[in-house]
Amino acid sequence: MPYINLQITKGATRDQKKAIVEEFTNTLVKHLGKQPEHIHIVIDEVEEENWGYAGMLTDDFRKTMREKETG
């Protein structure tokens, strides 16, 4: 029984999450021969302020990147 726990920052739409679940399921069926009904996928959405990236909180990092892009 494969179990996938995917952690992403908040903001993905329901359609995007649906597509992720479908693609991950199809990949495990294709490459591992697993039955779809035995595959479990959990998507945990994390607030950007609770995720660190490049030595910064993700919300601060993204703000810095936007500021660099707009000059």
Buried (B, 14 or more C-beta within 10 A) or exposed (E): EBEBEBEBBEEBEEEEBEEBBEEBBEEBBEEEEBEEEEBEBEBEEEEBEEBEEEEEBBBBBBEEEEEEEEE
